[in-house]
Amino acid sequence: MVSEKDSLNTQVENRLENLFGESETNSLVAAEGGDLEYYPFRILKSIVLSMDWEINDEVLSKFIEQIDGLKDTYKEDKILLLFLQILRSLGIYIKAKKGGAHPNAFKIVNSVFTRLEKVVLSKSLSEASKKKMLFAELSKFKELRGQIARSDSDRAKKKQAAKEIVKKKKIPEAGQVPAMVHKKEDVQVGFTAPGMQVYEGKDLFMNAVEDIKNLIRSEFAVLREDLKLLKR
């Protein structure tokens, strides 16, 4: 019986066969005197392109796994490490949010990988040119971080506004409240439970938003520290 992991590997290999017959990577590798069969970013490229039509835990775990392996391979190259760290941060964010991720996150994944490929394959590029490309992608990543924060904040406000509307509809006006409540069950069903549900729902939502913000902050902190090392 074919496992899910084997199925994914087969899909990746099939994708690669179509991909490298028509993409510019083939000519770039050949121009630089490389061997396409041993191109280290071969599988990662396929996964990046597959994100246009498939986003799930398995694909994103494979994406992060590939990046971690490449980070170990290129641990002495600070510029490549930073490119890979940006991709990893985006991968972690997309895995957490999946279809709810900010649409620009996918655009930046493609943009970062395109620049990364150029840095890897173009041996004639100067260090200054490589850094210029890196800083351009870091700037996009920083801008995305702000967009995510604003987007999450707007969603939280809309969610809270909707909850308040529901709450007002459920709670009777002062003149409509009975003078005496004869049954304990009436109090629980009519008044206590709706209020509790509103606040519990809000807390869960806000906690989820805060988790994503903390994730982005922590990943950006890693990038900032790596960038300091690059500037030394």
C-alpha positions, 0 to 999 in steps of 0.5 A: 500500500502506498503511504501518503509520504510516498504519494507526495514524493511521487507527486514532487518527482512528477512535478519536477519532470514537467518543471525542468523541461520548460523552466529557465532553471535548466538553462541557468544551471547549464550556463554556470557549468552545473549538473541539473541532476544534482541541483540542490534546490530542485525539490524545494523549487517544485514544492514552492510551485506546488503551493499555487494549487495545494496547501496542506500540512504535509506539503508545508512540512516537506517545505520546512524540512527541505529548508532545514536541510539546505540551511545545514548545507549552506551554513557558512554562507550568511546571505543564503542562510538569510534567504532560507530563513525568510522562506522558513518563517513564511512557511511556518506562518502559512502552515499555521494559517493555511488558506487563511494566510495573507495572500501576499505571503505566497507572492513573497515566497515566490519572490524570495525563492526566485532571488535565492535561485539567482544568487545560487546559480549566477556565479558572476554576481558580486557580494554587493548585488547579492546583498541588495537582493537580500535586503529587497526581500527583507523589506518585503517581509517586514512590510508583510509583517505589518500587513498581517498585524493590521489584517488580524487587528481589523478582523478582530475588531469586526469579530468583536463588533459582530459579537456585540450586535448579537449580544445586544439582540439577546439581552432584553432591555431594562423594562422587559426584565421580569421583576422576579425569576422563579426558576434557576434554569431560566437565569442560566438559559436566558441571561448567564449562558449567552454572556459567557459564550460571547466572551469565551468566543472572543477570548479564543479568537483573540488568543489565536490572533495573538499566537500568530502575532507572536509567531511572526515577531519571533521569526522576525527577531531571528532574521534581525539577529542573523542580519546583524551577523551579516553586517559585521 
